Amino acid sequence: MTQWVWELPISKEIFEQKYCLHGETSAEEVFRGVAQEIASAERDGESRRHWEEIFFEEMVSGRLQPAGRILANARPTSPMKNYNNCFTIDIEDSLEGIYDSLKEDAIISKMGGGVGFDASRLRPRDAPLSNGGQSSGVISFLRIFDQSAKTILTGGQRRSAHIALLDVSHPEIEDFITAKRGEENKELTQFNISVKITDAFVDAVKRDADWDLVFGGKVYRTVRARELYDLLARNAFVHNEPGIFNADTVERFNNGYWAFKMDRVNPCGELVMPPYSLCCLSAVNLAAFVRDPFSPRASFDFAAFARTVSVGVRFLDDVLDATAYPLPRIREFSRQWRRIGLGFTGLGDVFAMMRLRYGDGPSLELGERIARELRDASYSASSDLAAEKGPFPAFDAEKYLAANFVRTLSGELRERIARQGMRNVQINTVAPTGTTSLTVGQNCSSGIEPIFALSFKRTIRTGVGDETRTEEVTDLAWRRWKETPEGRASDAVPDWFVTTAEIDPYRAIDMQATFQRYVDHSISKTLNLRPGTSFEEYKNLFMYGYERGLKGFTTFNPDGSMRGILEYADQKERGIRRRVAPARPKDLPCEIHRVRAGSRDLAIIVGMLDGALYEVFVIDGASGPVDLETERRAIIRKADRGRYDLVYLNGTEETRLADFTRAYESPAGSVARLVSMALRHGTPLQFIVSQLQKDTGFADVERALARVLKGYLRDGEEVATSDGECPECGERLAFRDGCVSCLSCGYSRCS
């Protein structure tokens, strides 16, 4: 029998804290209790004993990782019989209906489940009520659910996670989009929020068309679709919410399309479902199937993977019969359709172990093979289960085989489904698996995500109120690499150990899209933006995800308003943080300065973007228009590639200085371009000024440019590294708030 060995103290500590809740003292005891309880759903004693041993071996080997509610609760003697992580409910547009849903929400939370619902049926704020009053609106009712979630500890241990969706055409959509602003307002802290995007809305954005905000057949307002899209993208960029739920994409791949709509999602976004459904989850650890890791013979064992997938499908199908249900409506619907969610974890480690860079072509090819095998082995196992135990009660062969996703299966598999039926309406997902990957997975990479970092700090709750501590954790594949002779011989990080911060975001989306083609539910993935990502680049990623067929889109911006749970243990390991420059608009407001540099008269033109310095130009008075008026409003217009016009504004009149960067000599053109590049990429201004002042001649162009830029320093910004010397005592000069002064003798001069 396989013996369990803990590799990281933190993995053992968190596992015991979260899952050794019934007197267990080892992982083996937990797995034995889970296997015995779930196998109790089998038809007779012999079958139960047989499958108990198989379930146990898959868990203790690390190949199968049940979700957290199963590991915590599934025991023969457990008083808490809920083995499912999350549920969906419905909300009627009436006060009675809302409070009935609030009661359902509280019951689910008490049993240890998260809750997801669609709020689009609630009438907007100030809409008329039948009694003559006015509605308080969607946000006001979400606050009630939020407060309830804060009050109830799920299973007596933690607060319930929630997600609310709202249709992009709802009249309250703008308030919904901006409801959560991180630490700025700390609103709806127990909720994730997502906007239901439609194909029609995306088309309106592309055409820059109008978009009606409608409820109950009444158009409340009409807005520009692109402006609404920008508002959505801006709040997500700064505050990491709301996420995106691509409603039409989801519905196109609904295997139960003839009976319900999949118009809501669980809090982490991996299961798209109708109301009164549940998340019955487990994951297969892909890292367990890599043979001869890091060697030239490294391979992925697809046959062993398919066997574990088959066991995982049966395991989750048994969970549906062994679990208790929080609401009769959820029990009835779940047993009618038998929806499960078998996914995977450890993908990032698989690529590293096989010396493939996450997101590169070979990794996408391997990912596609894994995704296809997951789908085919899952549907094959479910059909065989249907032959053994009967198909899900709502199964209709003709309608099921006409579903868009089912039509992607092979002819042989479709023929088997027609003959045997299907035990489960939909089967696969990719959940985040954070805690189980850290514990049972020995800190393998989570879900579909790349390796977060070779080493990172994790914030851990101590169990005393909200008290936390941090602990350093190393990645599974990295530890395996350091155990090899090659890894021990060098401290260098091999090229294939690519981590979250290094992956091109487009390639990360490509990876998710590759798997989404073969996953019938959705995929929980957070696109971690690179530090310095511009808003324009972010909006492009937003649209790219939609075009690639993602069902959902969620991001984390490290420069935004929220801190992450995980932090790099050593930022120096990541190298220099590169910032992506914001895109230059066609016109930039500018300010013009007249200065002297020795015998030269210069015009220094400073372009501003959102009140910050963006670019500078220097024109020599010998060949340029030194009579430029410094007081008049002006803009720098980018007329063409490499061509800039200076435009004076006078009411509706414009006076142009055409192509001034080429028409007039620039004695410091290269310096101005380098300074402009540094400015737009976020280099602190005081450092730029300091470098310009290091030129030996105080009257040179570089010094003149430094004197102008000093005037833009804000309070508290100092140029304390200047090599300038005091003309009185020879000591070093310091610059602050546009003035130069000597800290030794008191000499001072302001520009």
N, C-alpha and C positions, 0 to 999 in steps of 0.2 A: 504494500500500500504506500502511496505517495506520502511523504512527510512534509509538513509545512515548516518553513524556516523564514523568519523575519529578517529582512536585509537592512531596514532602517528603523531606528527606535521610534521615530514619529509615526511610521505606518502602524506599528504595533500599538502605540499609545492611542491613536485615534480609532483604530479598529475596536479596541477594548472599550473605549469610551462610548462609541456609537452602537456597537453590535453585541457585545457581551453583556446582555441585559437580563439574562435568565439563569444566572449562576455559572455561566461558562468561564473557563480559565484558559482556553486555547482556541485558535482558529478552527482546528479539527472538530471541536465540540459544537461550534456554531454551524459549520457546514453539515455535520451529521444531523443536527436538529432541523435545519432547513430541508435537507433531502428527505428526511422521514415525514415531515409535515406535507410537503408538496406531493410526494409520491402517494400519500394517503388518498389522493383523488383518483388513483388507478382502480380498475374494476374489481380486483380480488387480491387476496393475501400474497399469492405467488408473484403476481405482476407488481404489487407494491414493493415487495422486497427486491425484486430485480431492478426496478427503476430507481429505488432508493440508492442502491450501490452505484449505479451509473451516474446519477445526479451528484452524489458525493464525490466520486472520482473526478468528474469534470470541474467541480469547484475546488477541491483540494489541490488539483494540478495547476490551478490558476487559469485554466482555459475558459471557464464560464464564470462570469461575474454577475450575480443577481443584483438588482437595484436595491437601494438603501432600505426601503420599507420591507422588502422580503428578508434581507439579512437581519434587520432589527426585530421583526415581529413573527416571522414564520417558524413557529415551534408548536409541537403537540399541546403543550400546556400554556401557551401564551394567552394572556387576557386580552391582548390587542390583536385582532385577527385581520386587520387591514393590511394587505400585501401590495397595494398599488399606490404609486406616488402622487398622482394628480387626477383630477376629474374636471368635467365641464358641466355647466348648468345653463339654464335659460332664464331670461328676465322679461317679464311681461311689462307692458307700458301702462301700469296702473299702480297706485300706492299699495294695494293689497298684493299684487304680483311681485312688486319689488321687495316687500318685507317677507313674503313667502320664500323668495330666492335668498334673502339674507339669512333666513333660518336654515335653509339647505346649506348655504355656505358655512355657517357656524358648525353644523353637524359634521360636515366633511373636514373642516379644520380640526375639530376635536379628535377625529379619528386619525389625524396625521397626514391629511392630503392637501395638496395645493389645488387651487381652483382657477379655471379660466372661463370667461364668458364674453359674449358680444353685446356691447351696450347700444348698438345702433338702433334698436327698437324704442329706446327711451326718447321722449320728445325733448326738443331743445329748450334752453333757458328762455323764459318769458312767453313760451307758447301757451295758448289758452287752454284751460281745463274745463271739464264739463260742468263744474260747480261755479264757474265764473271767475275763478282765480287764474294764476299763471304758474307754469312749471318752474321749479327751481333749477332744472337742467341736469345734464349728465354728470358733470363734475361734482355737483353737490351730493348726488347719490353714491358716487364712487368714494367720496370721503367717508360715508357711513360704513361701507364695506371695509375700507381701509382701517377705520377705528376698531371695527369688530376683529379684524385680523390681528391688530396689535394687542388685543385683549386676550385672545385665546391662544394658549400654547398647544401646538399640535402634538398629540400623544403625550402631553405633559412635558415636552422637551424644548420645542422651538416654535416660532411663529409661522403661520401659514404663508406660503408664496402665492401670489395672485397675478393674473394677467387680464387686462381688459382691452378689447378691440373696438374700434369705431370706424365706420365707413367713411371714406374720403369725401363723400357727398353730403354728410350730415351737417346741418347748419351750425353745430357747435364744434366743428372739427378744428377750427383755429385755436379755440381755448383748450381743446384736448391736446393738440400738438405741443402747446407751450405750458401745459399744466405742470410738468416736472422739469425743474431747472436745477437739479442737483442740490448742492449745499446752499444755493442762493435762496431757495424757498422750502426745501425739505418737505415737499408735498407728495402725497400718495406713496409713502416709503415702503409699503408692503406690496406695491403693484409694479409690474412691468406694464408698459402700454405699447400698443402697436396700431398702426393705421392700416385699414384694409384698402389696398390699392387695386384698381381695376385696369383692364386693358384700355378702356375708353378714357380713363384719366391720363394714362401714360401717353396715349395718342394726342390728347388735348395739350399736354405739356410740350410735346414735340412740335405741334403746330402753333404754339403760343395762343391757344384759343381760350374762349370763355369757359367757365365751369360753374354749373348751377349747384347751389347748396339747397337740398330738397328734403322735406319730411312730410309724409302723408299726402304726397301728390302736390304739395304747395312749394313753390320756389321762394325761399326766404331771402336769398341774396345771390348775386352772380359775381364771381371773382375771376381773376386771371389764373388759369391753371398753373402757369409757370411760377407765379408769385406764391401760390399755395405750396407748390413743390419746393420752392426755395425756403419757405418758412419751415417746412417739415425737415428738409435737409439741414438747415442751419441749427435747429434745436437739437437734432441728433448729433450733429458735428460737435457742438459745444457741450451738450449735457448727456450725450450717449443714449438718449431716448427722444422720440419713440422709435421703435423698430418698424419693420415693414412686413406685412402679410399680403402676399400677392394672391388675392382671392381667386381670380380667374385661372391662374396657373394651378392652384390647389384643386379647384373644382374639376379641371380637365382630367385629373388623374384620381378621381373618386371611384373606387371599386363598387360602391353602393349607390351610385348616381341615381338609380331609379327610385330610391326610397328616402334619401335625405341629402342635405348639403353639408359639406365639411367646412363650416363657416366660423370655426373657432379653434383655439389651440391651447396647449397646456403652457404653464408659466415659462418653461425653458424653450418652448417652440419646436420640439422635435416631433410631436404628434398633432396632426391636423385632424379634427374630429367634429362630428355633430354634437348637439347638446346631450347630456346624460351619458357620456362615454368616460372611459378611464384610461390611464397609462399603466399598462402591464409590461414592465421593462426588465430586460437583462442585456448584457453585452458579452461578446466574445473577445477575448484578449488576443489580438492579432500577433503581438510580439511572441506569443508562445508557439507560433508555427514557423518561425524562422529557423532554418537548419544551418549550422556552421556559420554563425553570424560573423561578419567582417572579413571572412576568408574569400578567396576566389571561387569557392564552391557554394557560397551562400545562396539559399533558395527558400522559397515559400512553399510549405507543404499543403497544397490545395486539397488533397484527399482527406487529410486529418482535419482540416478546417471544415470541410463539408460535413464530416461526421459530428463534430461539435455543434455546428449550426443545426443539424437535424435534432440533436438532443435538446438544444436550446428552445426550439419550437415546441417540442412536447412538454418541456418544463414549464413554459409560460402558459400553454394551454391548460395544464393541470393547475396552475396558479388561479386561473379563472374559476375553477371549481372548488378550490380549497379556501379561497379568501372570503371574508365577510364584506358586505357592501354597505356603504353609508346610507343609501337611499333605495327604496324599492324600484324607482324608475331607472336608476343606474344598473341595478341587478338585472332587470328584465331586458333592457336594451343590450347590455354587454353579453348576456347569454344568447340573445337572438343573433348577434353578429360575431361574437368571439374575437374581437379586435385585440391584437398583441403587438408588442414593439421590441423585436430582437435587433440589436445593433452590434457595434464593435467599439473597441478602444485600442490604443497603442499604435495607431497608424504612423505617427511621426517616428516612433522608435523602429518600426519595421523598415522604413526607408533608410534610416541611419545604419541599421545593422546590415543592410544590403548595399551600403555605400552609394545611395541615391539621394540627390538633393530634393527635398520636398518642393513640388511645383514644377520641376524640370520635366521634359518630355518623358524620360524613362519612368519617373515616379508616377506620372499620369497614366502611363500604359499599365503599370503594375496595379495601380489603384483601380483602374477599370476592370481588370481581371478579377480582383478581389470582390468588387461590387457586384459583378455579374454572377460570381459563384455564390455570394451571399443570397442574392435574389433567387437563383435557380434551386439551390439546396433548400431554401426556406419554403418555396412554393411546392417543391417536390415532397418535402416532409409533411406539410399541411395537407396535401392531397392524400398522402398515404394514411395520415391520421383520420381523414374523413372516411376512407375505406374501412378503417378499423372501428371508429367510434361514431361515425355519422357526420355529415357536413353541418356547418352552422345552420340553425333552423330557417333563417331567411334566405338561404342559398337558392338562386334561380340560375341554372346553368346557362341558358341562352343569354340572359341579361348580363350575367357575370363575365362571360367570355367576350361580350361586346365592349367591355370597359377598356378605355384607352391603354391603361397600364398593362392589363392582362393580355392585350393583343401584342405586346412586345415579347411575350414568352415564346419559346420554341414550339413548333408544331406538335412534337411528341408530348411535351408537357401539357399543352392545351388539350390534346386528345385525352390525356390521363385525367385532367380536371373534368372534362365533359363526362367521363365514365365514372369517376370516383367522387367528384365533388371537391369542395374545399372546407377544411375545418375552421378557417379563420378568414375574415373578409379582407383584412390587410395585416401585414406581418412585420415589415422592417422599418427601422428608424435609425437615427444616430443621435443618442442623448449625450449630454456633456460629461457624465461619469466622473466628475471631479473627485469626490471622496473615495469611491470604490477604486478608481485608478491609483490614487495615492496609497490606499491600504492594501486591498486584495491584489492590485496590480503592481505593488512594490514601487510606486511612483513611475509607472509608465506614462507616456504621453496620453492626454485625455481625448477620448472620442476620435473625431476626425482632425483635431487640432494638431499643428506641428508641435515639436518639443518647445515648451515655453522658454526654458533656459536650462543650460547644463547644471546650473546651481541657482537656487532662488530662495527667498525668504517667504514663508507662509504664515499668515496671521491665524492664530488658533484661539478659540474660545476656551477659557480655563474652567468654565462651569460655575464660576462665581459671578453672578450678575452679568454685566456686559464686559467684564474684564477679559483682555486678550494678551497673548504674548506671541512673539515671532520665533520661528525656528528655521534653520537652513536645511534645504532638501536638495538632493542630487537626482538627476534623471536616471532611469533604469538603463537605457542604452549607453549612456556615458559611463556608468559604473562598469557595464560589461566590457566596454572598450578599454577602460583602464586596467582590466584584468588580463588583457592580451599582452603578449610580449611586445608587440608594436606599440600599443598604447602606453605601456609602462616605460618604454624607452624614450618617450618624448612628451613634453608638456604642450606641444602644439595642438591646436584644435583642427582636426581634419575637415576638409571642405564639405563633406557630406553631413556634418553636424550643423545643419541650418536651423535656426531658431526663429521664433515668432517675429522678433524685431527685424530680422534680416530678409524676410520673404517679401517679394514683390506682391502687393495686394491683389493685382490682377491674376497672378498665378494662384493665390490662395482661393480666389473666387472660382478659377478654372477647376481646382481640385474639388471644391464643393459641388460644382455643376456636374463634374464627371460622375460622382457618386449619386447625385440626385436623379440621374436618368434611370438608375436601377433600384432606388429606394422608394417604396410606395407611399410612405408617410413623408415627413419632412426631416430636416437635418438641423440640429442645434449647433451653430457655429458662430463665434464672435470674430469678426474681421478686425484684428488689432492693427490700427493705423500706425504708420511710421511717425515718429516725432517730427513735427514740422510740416505735416501734410496740409496743403492749402485747402480752403473751402471749395474752390473750383475743381480741384482734383477729386475731392470727396464726392461732389455731385456726379462726377463722371463714373465713379465706382458704384454709386447708387444705381445709376441707369445700367451699367454694365452687368450688375447682378441680375437685374430684371431680364435683360436680353439673353442672358445665359441660362434662364429657366429656373432660377432659384425660387423656392416657395416662400422663403423668408429671408430677411436681411437685417443683421444686427452688427453694430460696430462698437469698438472701444477706442476712444481718442485719448492717448496719454497726456496730451496737452489740454484736455477738456476740464470740466469742473469736478470730475469724480476720480477718486483714487481707486486702484484695483486691489483685489484681495492678495494678489501675488506681486512681489517686488523682486527685482534682480538683487542677488546677494552682493554683487560687485559691479557697479556700472562701468568701471574701467575695463572690465572684460568685454564690454560691448563696443569699445572703441569710441571715436568721436561721434556725437549725435549730429546727423545731417538734417538741415531744415530745407524743406521744399519752398521755393519762393512763391508768393501769391501771384496769380496771373495779372499782367498789366492791362488795365482797361485802355481803351483808345485814347481818352483824354485824362490828363492828370492836372489838377490845380498846381500852380507853381509860385515861387517867390524868387525875385531877382535881386541880386546883391552887386553893388559896384565896389570893387576893392582895388588896391594897388599892391603889386608884387615887385619891389625894386623899382625899375623904370617902366614897368608894364602897367597898363590899365586893364583890368579884367572884369568881365561880367560872369558871375557864378549863378547858375540857374538851378534851383532846388525843387524837384518834383515831390509831391506829397500824396500818399494813399491812406485814406481814412485817418488823416491827421498825423501820420508817421512819415519820416523820410523814406523815400523809395529810390530816387536817382538824382544824380548831379551832372551838370554840364559846365564846362569852362570855355569862355570865348575870349580871345586875345583882342585888345583894343586896337592894335595896329591894323588889323584886317576886319574887325567885327564892329558892330553897332554899339559903341561905348555909350551912346546917348540913350540906351534902353531906359525906359521909365520904370523905376523901381516901385512906384506906388500904385500903378494900375493893376487891376485884376488880369491874370493871364493864365493860360493853360498850355501844357506841352501835348501836342497831338501827334500820335504815331500814325503817320500818313501811309507808310508802306514799310516793308522790311528794311531796316537801317535808315529810314527817313523820318525825321522829326521836324514838325513846324511849331514855331512859337506863335501863339494866337492871343492878341489882346482883346479883351471883352469890353464893349462899350454899348450897353443896352443890347440891341440886336445886331449891332455892327461888330465886325471883327477886323482887326488889322493883323496881317500875317507876316511873319518872318520865315519864309519857306526854306525848308531843308537846311536849317541853320548849322547842323552839326557837320555838314560837308562844305557849305558855302563859306564858312569862316574858320580861320585857323584856331585850333585848340592846342595850346602849348602843353596841356596835361591830359590829352585824350585818353591815354592808357590808364593813367591814375584815376581819372573820373570814372572809367568803366569798371575798374576794380573796386572803387569805393561804392559804386552803385550796386555791384553784385553783392558786396558784403552787407550793404544796407537791406536789400530786399530778402536776403537769406537770414536776417535776424542777428547779425553780429552787433553787440552792444556798441552804441555810438561812441562812448568814451574810449573804447579800445581803438576804434578807427582814428579818432582825433590824436590819440597817443602815438600811433604809428606815423601819421603824417608829420607830427612835430619832431620826429627824430631826424629829419633832414637838417644838415649842418647850417644852411643859410636861412636866417629868420625871414628874409624878404622873398624867398623863393615861392613858386606857385603852390607847392605842397603846403607850406606854412600858411599861405593866404587862404587856401581851402580849409585848413584846420581852424583858422580864426572864424570863418563863416559857420562851420559846423558846430563850433563850441556854443554858438548862440542857441542851438536847438537842444542842448543838454537840459534835462529836467532836474528839478530839485532833488538833491541826494546823489546825483551822478557825478563822480569825480574822475578826473584824469590824473591819477596819482602816480602814474608810471612814466611821465614825460621826462625826456632827457634834456629839456630846456634848462639853461642856467640863469640865475638871477643876475641882472646887469650891475647890481649894487655890491653883492657879497659873493657871487659865484656859486651859491648853493642851488640845489634843484628847485625848480618851480613846480607848483601844483595848480591845477585848473579846476574851477568849480563855478557852476551857474554863470558861465560865460566870462569869468574873470580869471586872470592869472595873478598868483600871489606867491610870496616867498615866506615859508613858515619860520625861517631863521631871522631875517632882518625886518620883515613886515612890508617889503616892497609889494605894491599891488597895481594892476592895470586892468581895466575892463575894455572889451572890444565893442 
